[in-house]
Every structure is written in C-alpha cells, then in structure tokens.
Amino acid sequence: MADRVHEEGEIGRRGLLAASILFLVVGLALPLWELATRSVEDADGRFTGLDNFREFFTHPHLYRALVNSFLVSGATTLLTVPLAYAFAYAIMRTQMPGKAFFRQLALLPLYAPTMLAGIGLVYLFGRMGLVTTGFFETFPRLAVDIGLYGATGIILAESLLAFPAAVMILMTALAGADARLYEAAESLGASKPRIFWSVTLPGTKYGLLSAGFVCFTFAFTDFGAPKVVGGSFPVMATDIYKHVIGQQNFAMGATASLVMIAPTLAAFLGDQWIRRRQHGAFSARSVPLAPRRSRWRDWIAFAFCVAASAAILSVFGAAGAGAFVKHWPYGLELTLRHFDFSRTAGSGYSALWNSLRLATYSAVAGTAVTFGAAYLTEKGRGLERWRRLTRVLALVPLALPGLVLGLAYIFLFNREAFAVMGLEIPNPLSRLYGTMALLVICSIIHFYTVGFLTATTALRQLDAEFELAGESLGAPFYVTFWRVTLPLCLPAVCEIAGYFFVSTMATVSAVIFLYTPDLRLASVVVVNMDDAGNTASAAAMGMLIVLVNVVARTLFGLAGWLAERRTARWRNSRA
C-alpha cells in the first residue's frame, strides 16, 4: 500500500513540476526569446544582425541615456548605502527609543508607486515648491533651488525608494554578530572607533555589497521617478518608453531592453556570488550580541533616525498635502476636489478597482504558484535536473526590469502567428493579450523570485520526516501537504501573499505596455494624470494606492501573526 501511494505521489509531483516549468517557460523564457529576436530585426521583421546594436552605441542620444543611467545609479548607491547602514545600525546596535516605529516608517516607500516620490519632490523642490519659494515667500532667505528636474531629482527620488530594501538587508547583516569578538576587542584595549572599523564593518561587508547591488539595480531600472522629475535628462527606462509609446520603434525598444538587462544581470550575479560566500558568520557556538545602553550614542542615533524619518515623511507628506489643497501654491484651502477623477485623464476609481482586482488575483495565484513550485523543488525526490532548472528559472525575474518584461510580453502575446519553415502557425497565446489574465501572469512572473525564495526558506525549516511519515501511513502527498506542510508554513504564505498584493498595486513599469482602455490601472493613471498636468489628482491617486497597501499589509501581517500563534500551539501540543 505504501509503495503504491509513493508511486502515485511521485507521478503527481512530476506532473505538477512539469506544469511549474511550463508556466515559467511560457511566462518568462518565450517572451525573452521573442525580445531577443526582435532586437535583430528591422521594423518590417527582416533580419538585420547587429545593426540595431551598432546604431544604439553610435547614436549620441541613446548612448548618453546609457551613460546617464550608470551615473545616476552609481550616485544613488553611494548616497543610499551609507545612510541605510547608519539607520540599520541605529536600530540593531543601540538602545534608542522608538525602534519599532522607525523600522516600520522606513518601509513606507515600498507601499507607494515610484511616481509618488517624484511628485512629492516636485511639491518640495519644484519651481513652485515649498522649499524653492522659501515656504511660499514667508521665509525668503531660506529659499533654495536645487535644480530638481534632471539628475538631481532622479538621484533623490531613487535614494528614497531604494532606502527600505537597503535597510532590510543591512539590518539582517547587523543582526548576525558574535558578542565574543567584541569582548575580545575590548579586552585588548581597542577603542570604539577601532572596534567598528576592525570588527563591525568587516562583519557586515557582504551585506554592504548586497545592498549596493540592490540599490544600483533599482535605480537603473526604475521608470516612475525619472518620468516625473527627469526633465530632459534621458535614462534608459524613459528612453525605452519613448521608443515604444512615442515613436512606435519596437525594434530599437527591444535593443535598448537587452542593453538594459546586461548591467542588471551583472549586478544580480554579483549579489548571488556575495550571498554564496556569506556563511559562517554566526555559528552554533556564537553568542548573540546585545546592544549596551550608551546615552550619547543612543541619542545621536535617535536624532539621525528622526531626521531620516522626517525626510521620508516630508516627501510623502508634501504629496498628500498637494492632494488635499485647492491649488498649490496659490490656494491652500483644503478640498477633496482632486479625488473627483471624472474631470481628469484616466479612469479614476474604475482604475483603482482594476488594480485591486489585479492585486488580489496576483496575491492568490502568485502565492499558489510560487509556494507550489518551491514545495516541489524542496520536498520532491528524483528529477534533480528538472528541479535545478526550476530553481534557476525562478531566480531570473529578479534581474529583469519591469519595462523589459512588459515589452517582451507585447512581442509574444500580441503576435498572431509564428513563421516556421514557411508555414504560418497560429499563436494560441494571442488570446490572452489585452486581458486581466495576462496582467496577472506578468505580475506573478515579475515578483516571482521573492515569493519563491520566501517559500523555500520556510520549507527548509521543516523536517523531511513529515513526508516520509505520511507515505508510510498510506497518505497521498497532497494530504500531507494540506494537513501538515501548509498549516506550518501559513505565516510565510501570508507574507508571500502580502508581498504580491502590495507590489502589484504599486508597480507601473511591468504593466505600462500591457494595459488597455478597458483595463486601466491606478498606477498607470498616476502617470497619465501627471503627463496631462493634473499633478494634484496624480498625487491623490498615489495616496489612495498607499492607503490601500498600508491597510492590506496590516491585514496580511495580522493574518500571519494569528497563523504563527496557531502553529505555535500545534507545536507545543506535540512537544
């Protein structure tokens, strides 16, 4: 009986694993193949070899956009990583008050579409901004014009948006400290600065490098902030958008997309190399470091966190103020008129409803797909090559800019037929073009890696004996999965679902090429409103997205907490 159950279970696992690989092939590999194919063709579909790439690197404007992207990303990394390190150090290595509050506030940019950070900076530092006008000429001596539109604005916006990811990475790096190293350094008479440079900083070097790669990739690939504050300063993301939307030059858009992938792929591979080398910092014999109370250090850390939090709040607070005042900066009376989207570009609340639907579908389907794929690769046996292929494919989306993925989807799913050996073969995937299903697939693929890695981490904490015991008792694998594995992993499931929901609500780059007039999305409407000059309405829609994400994240967090309490009781009852 047990052998039969085992055999049937393996057949079921293989079938589901094949379905997971097929999903990744259709949603990831085939679109990228189409993108590569279009990059070596002209507008009429004729093969041109590397002519498009030669034109890209010899065209002054296109080459300038590439150089500018490197400059902006490098500056963003150099600005963000030290600030994030200081913020993470204050939370993890001091006894300052309010650490839980500061930790949550640092995550605020994750809940907003990237355009909202640009809009907030416009209200602060734009031509009629609060700071630029000296607080509306109330304090003219304090007026400062930083020249927002261009490289300055992009760097400020990207630093704000990359800050949460860098803080989370560096907090993790600072958490794994061995108190014995610090005790040895103090016993040798080392000063506080010497201990920092010789113990703390080397112990977190891998986290610093990883945070640097993440900040560089984020700044290099972001579309929303440069679209708002970039002005006439070209970068790769906005150039790809102009090629596709403005000039309908899909071949050059594909070429620029492949050029854009190269640096992000290099950063991704560098980050993976760093993560593989990061081991052994905290062993079973290590003693956790408990931060000591130091009056001056704690208050300096508190003051820095207050300043950093104030900077975050000022940007999003300015965007929120712009959404609620009548006419910035001339009429500052409070009003709700900007939340009446019927008079502005876009579909207003119907777009917000579409985004809610898309985020919900992506959260449910994305969690099922990524957790199922992780379960099959971690808990399955045999088919090692196919499981390894699934792991490799699952990591690829992390290196893909959203614009590149969206453009690749146009090439694959908007194609009516394939020419194979002189024959026209209909494309069955073309039926998905312009549907909510395609937006869901694109969103799942775009955020696939984080969900997959989260599920993998949770599953690796479970002993393989659960599956073996289920098989020995004659229970099919799906019964063990449903009654044991899934309940124990419910906190991670809630975390994955929350991540998919929040990310899908806020993203614009992955869907900017795929929406239709009947399927406008809230994040895309923010772009359209800003293009039409309705900045206040764009800020209003952006604030609604933030509100929805904060509520959703709270609910998912509460669900995860309740699930963790339930599994804790389950574990204790069997202890």
SULMO-V337998 format. One record per backbone hydrogen bond with DSSP energy under -0.5 kcal/mol. NH is the residue of the N-H (numbers start at 1). CO is the residue of the C=O. If there is no record, write none. Layout:
NH,CO ; NH,CO
This chain:
5,1 ; 6,2 ; 7,3 ; 8,4 ; 9,5 ; 10,6 ; 11,7 ; 12,8 ; 13,9 ; 14,10 ; 15,11 ; 16,12 ; 17,13 ; 18,14 ; 19,15 ; 20,16 ; 21,17 ; 22,18 ; 23,19 ; 24,20 ; 25,21 ; 26,22 ; 27,23 ; 28,24 ; 29,24 ; 30,25 ; 32,28 ; 33,29 ; 34,30 ; 35,31 ; 36,32 ; 37,33 ; 38,34 ; 39,35 ; 40,37 ; 41,38 ; 42,46 ; 45,42 ; 48,40 ; 49,40 ; 51,48 ; 54,50 ; 55,51 ; 56,52 ; 57,53 ; 58,54 ; 59,55 ; 60,58 ; 63,59 ; 64,60 ; 65,61 ; 66,62 ; 67,63 ; 68,64 ; 69,65 ; 70,66 ; 71,67 ; 72,68 ; 73,69 ; 74,70 ; 75,71 ; 76,72 ; 77,73 ; 78,74 ; 79,75 ; 80,76 ; 81,77 ; 82,78 ; 83,79 ; 84,80 ; 85,81 ; 86,82 ; 87,83 ; 88,84 ; 89,85 ; 90,86 ; 91,87 ; 92,88 ; 93,89 ; 94,90 ; 99,96 ; 102,98 ; 103,99 ; 104,100 ; 105,101 ; 106,102 ; 107,104 ; 108,105 ; 110,107 ; 111,107 ; 111,108 ; 112,109 ; 116,113 ; 117,113 ; 118,114 ; 119,115 ; 120,116 ; 121,117 ; 122,118 ; 123,119 ; 124,120 ; 125,121 ; 126,122 ; 129,126 ; 130,123 ; 131,124 ; 132,124 ; 133,129 ; 134,131 ; 135,130 ; 137,133 ; 138,134 ; 138,135 ; 139,134 ; 142,139 ; 143,140 ; 144,131 ; 146,144 ; 148,125 ; 150,148 ; 150,229 ; 153,148 ; 154,150 ; 155,151 ; 156,152 ; 157,153 ; 158,154 ; 159,155 ; 160,156 ; 161,157 ; 162,158 ; 163,159 ; 164,160 ; 166,162 ; 167,163 ; 168,164 ; 169,165 ; 170,166 ; 171,167 ; 172,168 ; 173,169 ; 174,170 ; 175,171 ; 176,172 ; 177,175 ; 179,177 ; 179,287 ; 181,178 ; 182,178 ; 183,179 ; 184,180 ; 185,181 ; 186,182 ; 187,183 ; 188,184 ; 189,186 ; 190,185 ; 195,191 ; 196,192 ; 197,193 ; 198,194 ; 199,195 ; 200,195 ; 201,196 ; 203,199 ; 204,200 ; 204,201 ; 205,202 ; 208,204 ; 209,205 ; 210,206 ; 211,207 ; 212,208 ; 213,209 ; 214,210 ; 215,211 ; 216,212 ; 217,213 ; 218,214 ; 219,215 ; 220,216 ; 221,217 ; 222,218 ; 227,223 ; 228,224 ; 228,225 ; 229,225 ; 230,226 ; 233,230 ; 234,232 ; 236,65 ; 239,235 ; 240,236 ; 241,237 ; 242,238 ; 243,239 ; 244,240 ; 245,241 ; 246,241 ; 246,242 ; 247,242 ; 249,243 ; 250,248 ; 253,249 ; 254,250 ; 255,251 ; 256,252 ; 257,253 ; 258,254 ; 259,255 ; 260,256 ; 261,257 ; 262,258 ; 263,259 ; 264,260 ; 265,261 ; 266,262 ; 267,263 ; 268,264 ; 269,265 ; 270,266 ; 271,267 ; 272,268 ; 273,269 ; 274,270 ; 275,271 ; 276,272 ; 277,273 ; 278,274 ; 279,277 ; 286,283 ; 288,286 ; 289,177 ; 290,288 ; 291,289 ; 298,294 ; 299,295 ; 300,296 ; 301,297 ; 302,298 ; 303,299 ; 304,300 ; 305,301 ; 306,302 ; 307,303 ; 308,304 ; 309,305 ; 310,306 ; 311,307 ; 312,308 ; 313,309 ; 314,310 ; 315,311 ; 316,312 ; 317,313 ; 318,314 ; 319,315 ; 320,316 ; 321,317 ; 322,318 ; 323,319 ; 324,320 ; 324,321 ; 325,321 ; 326,333 ; 327,331 ; 331,327 ; 332,330 ; 335,324 ; 339,336 ; 340,337 ; 341,339 ; 343,340 ; 344,341 ; 350,347 ; 351,348 ; 352,348 ; 353,349 ; 354,350 ; 355,351 ; 356,352 ; 357,353 ; 358,354 ; 359,355 ; 360,356 ; 361,357 ; 362,358 ; 363,359 ; 364,360 ; 365,361 ; 366,362 ; 367,363 ; 368,364 ; 369,365 ; 370,366 ; 371,367 ; 372,368 ; 373,369 ; 374,370 ; 375,371 ; 376,372 ; 377,373 ; 378,374 ; 379,375 ; 380,376 ; 387,383 ; 388,384 ; 389,385 ; 390,386 ; 391,387 ; 392,388 ; 393,389 ; 394,390 ; 395,391 ; 395,392 ; 396,392 ; 397,393 ; 398,395 ; 399,396 ; 400,397 ; 401,399 ; 405,401 ; 406,402 ; 407,403 ; 408,404 ; 409,405 ; 410,406 ; 411,407 ; 412,408 ; 413,409 ; 414,410 ; 415,412 ; 416,414 ; 418,425 ; 420,418 ; 420,423 ; 423,420 ; 425,418 ; 425,423 ; 426,424 ; 427,416 ; 428,426 ; 430,427 ; 431,428 ; 432,429 ; 433,430 ; 435,432 ; 438,432 ; 439,435 ; 440,436 ; 441,437 ; 442,438 ; 443,439 ; 444,440 ; 445,441 ; 446,442 ; 447,443 ; 448,445 ; 451,447 ; 452,448 ; 453,449 ; 454,450 ; 455,451 ; 456,452 ; 457,453 ; 458,454 ; 459,455 ; 460,456 ; 461,457 ; 461,458 ; 462,459 ; 466,463 ; 467,464 ; 468,464 ; 469,465 ; 470,466 ; 471,467 ; 472,468 ; 473,469 ; 474,471 ; 475,470 ; 479,476 ; 480,476 ; 481,477 ; 482,478 ; 483,479 ; 484,480 ; 485,480 ; 486,481 ; 488,484 ; 489,485 ; 489,486 ; 490,487 ; 493,489 ; 494,490 ; 495,491 ; 496,492 ; 497,493 ; 498,494 ; 499,495 ; 500,496 ; 501,497 ; 502,498 ; 503,499 ; 504,500 ; 505,501 ; 506,502 ; 507,503 ; 511,508 ; 512,508 ; 514,511 ; 515,511 ; 519,516 ; 522,351 ; 525,521 ; 526,522 ; 527,523 ; 528,524 ; 529,525 ; 530,526 ; 531,527 ; 532,528 ; 533,530 ; 534,529 ; 535,533 ; 538,534 ; 539,535 ; 540,536 ; 541,537 ; 542,538 ; 543,539 ; 544,540 ; 545,541 ; 546,542 ; 547,543 ; 548,544 ; 549,545 ; 550,546 ; 551,547 ; 552,548 ; 553,549 ; 554,550 ; 555,551 ; 556,552 ; 557,553 ; 558,554 ; 559,555 ; 560,556 ; 561,557 ; 562,558 ; 563,559 ; 564,560 ; 565,561 ; 566,562 ; 567,563 ; 568,564 ; 569,565 ; 570,566 ; 571,567 ; 572,568 ; 573,569 ; 574,570 ; 574,571 ; 575,572
